[in-house]
């Protein structure tokens, strides 16, 4: 175990030594890191299909919200069992937005088809209300309880601007920018 940890530490250190030559230190967020990796000749584009420069006349403020990072950790040994969720959203528009994002843990019948939530049972949920200035990023952390009644599969419902991914759990409106100095 100690050998593996040492190997990972040395590997990380070596990678950090080689990446500054392609601008790694200036690459603070996931999008910037991806750009640096692409310039270095590797990696996949996690933002494929996402237009950074949305038209100023965007009518749907939900389109301004982009999930820039996420992490989900299911704890199956807890009593009760919990799932830890980290979501990070960025406003990719030139106008400030105010949003409410709801995350649900629950279950649905094990044999349900993909996308069929007709038998969905909510176990726990939490809503985040927040405002984002243009190009601002905010990270949210939560822990939700989950359950697995007989014949069901536990799942999360996390919203996305993609209509196929629970967009009904995300509401956004455009807001006026706050005056400077506040």
C-alpha positions in Angstrom: 0.0 0.0 0.0 2.8 2.4 0.9 4.7 1.5 -2.3 1.5 2.3 -4.4 1.0 5.6 -2.6 4.7 6.6 -3.1 4.5 5.6 -6.8 1.4 7.7 -7.2 3.0 10.7 -5.5 6.1 10.4 -7.6 4.1 10.1 -10.8 2.0 13.1 -9.9 5.1 15.1 -9.1 6.7 14.1 -12.4 3.6 15.1 -14.4 3.4 18.4 -12.5 7.1 19.1 -13.5 6.4 18.5 -17.2 3.1 20.3 -17.6 4.1 23.9 -16.7 5.8 24.1 -20.1 2.3 23.9 -21.7 0.7 26.3 -19.3 -0.7 24.0 -16.5 -0.2 26.5 -13.7 -2.5 29.0 -15.4 -5.1 26.3 -16.0 -7.3 26.6 -12.8 -10.6 24.9 -13.8 -11.6 21.8 -15.7 -12.1 23.6 -19.0 -8.7 25.2 -18.8 -7.1 22.0 -17.9 -8.7 20.3 -20.9 -7.4 23.1 -23.2 -3.9 22.6 -21.8 -4.1 18.8 -22.3 -5.4 19.3 -25.9 -2.5 21.7 -26.7 -0.1 19.0 -25.3 -1.6 16.5 -27.8 -3.7 14.3 -25.5 -7.0 13.8 -23.7 -10.6 14.0 -24.8 -12.7 17.2 -25.0 -15.2 17.1 -22.1 -16.9 20.2 -23.4 -17.6 18.9 -26.9 -20.9 20.2 -28.2 -21.0 23.0 -25.5 -20.8 26.4 -27.0 -18.8 28.7 -24.7 -19.9 31.9 -26.5 -23.7 31.6 -26.2 -25.5 34.3 -28.2 -26.3 37.3 -26.2 -30.0 36.9 -27.0 -30.2 33.4 -25.4 -33.8 33.1 -24.4 -33.5 30.2 -22.0 -31.4 31.0 -18.9 -31.0 27.2 -18.2 -28.8 27.1 -21.3 -26.4 29.4 -19.5 -25.7 26.8 -16.8 -23.0 24.2 -17.6 -22.0 21.4 -15.3 -18.2 21.8 -15.2 -17.4 19.1 -12.6 -19.1 16.4 -10.6 -18.4 13.6 -8.2 -20.7 10.9 -6.7 -19.6 8.6 -3.9 -22.1 5.9 -2.8 -21.5 4.7 0.8 -23.0 1.2 0.9 -21.8 0.4 4.5 -23.5 3.3 6.3 -26.5 2.9 8.6 -28.4 4.4 7.0 -26.5 4.3 3.7 -25.7 7.7 2.2 -24.5 9.1 -1.1 -22.2 12.1 -1.3 -22.7 14.4 -4.3 -20.5 17.2 -5.5 -21.7 19.4 -8.4 -20.0 22.4 -10.0 -21.9 24.7 -12.3 -20.6 27.6 -14.4 -22.5 30.4 -16.0 -21.3 30.4 -19.6 -23.5 33.4 -20.7 -22.8 37.1 -20.6 -25.8 37.7 -18.3 -26.1 36.9 -14.6 -28.5 34.0 -13.7 -30.4 32.9 -10.6 -31.1 29.2 -10.3 -32.6 26.5 -8.3 -31.2 23.0 -8.8 -32.7 20.0 -7.0 -30.9 16.7 -6.5 -32.9 13.6 -5.6 -31.9 10.2 -4.3 -34.4 7.4 -4.7 -35.2 4.1 -6.3 -37.1 2.7 -9.3 -38.1 -0.8 -10.3 -35.0 -2.9 -11.3 -36.5 -3.9 -14.6 -37.5 -0.3 -15.6 -36.3 0.8 -19.0 -33.6 3.5 -19.3 -35.3 6.8 -18.8 -38.5 5.3 -17.3 -39.1 7.0 -14.0 -42.8 6.1 -13.7 -42.0 3.9 -10.7 -39.6 6.4 -9.1 -39.7 6.7 -5.3 -37.9 9.6 -3.7 -35.9 8.8 -0.5 -34.2 12.2 0.0 -33.7 15.5 -1.8 -32.0 18.8 -1.5 -32.4 22.1 -3.5 -29.6 24.6 -4.1 -30.6 28.2 -4.8 -27.8 30.4 -6.1 -26.9 33.2 -8.5 -24.0 33.3 -10.8 -22.4 36.2 -12.5 -21.1 35.7 -16.1 -18.4 33.1 -16.2 -18.7 32.5 -12.4 -18.4 28.9 -11.1 -19.9 27.6 -7.9 -19.4 24.2 -6.3 -22.1 22.4 -4.2 -21.7 19.5 -1.8 -24.4 17.4 -0.2 -25.0 14.1 1.4 -28.3 12.3 0.8 -29.8 9.2 2.3 -30.7 6.4 0.0 -32.7 3.1 0.2 -33.1 -0.1 -1.8 -36.5 -1.7 -1.2 -36.9 -5.2 -2.6 -37.1 -5.3 -6.4 -35.7 -1.8 -6.9 -32.4 -0.1 -7.8 -31.1 3.0 -6.0 -30.3 6.0 -8.2 -29.8 9.7 -8.3 -31.7 12.3 -10.3 -29.4 15.1 -11.1 -30.5 17.8 -13.5 -28.8 18.9 -16.7 -29.5 21.3 -19.5 -29.8 18.1 -21.6 -33.6 17.5 -21.7 -33.1 13.8 -21.4 -31.4 14.3 -18.0 -34.0 15.5 -15.6 -34.1 19.1 -16.7 -37.4 19.6 -14.8 -35.2 19.7 -11.6 -33.5 22.9 -12.8 -35.0 26.4 -12.9 -33.1 29.5 -13.9 -34.0 33.1 -14.6 -31.9 36.1 -15.8 -31.3 38.7 -13.1 -29.9 42.2 -13.1 -26.2 42.6 -12.3 -25.5 43.9 -8.9 -24.0 47.4 -8.8 -20.2 47.5 -8.3 -19.1 47.9 -4.7 -21.7 45.6 -3.1 
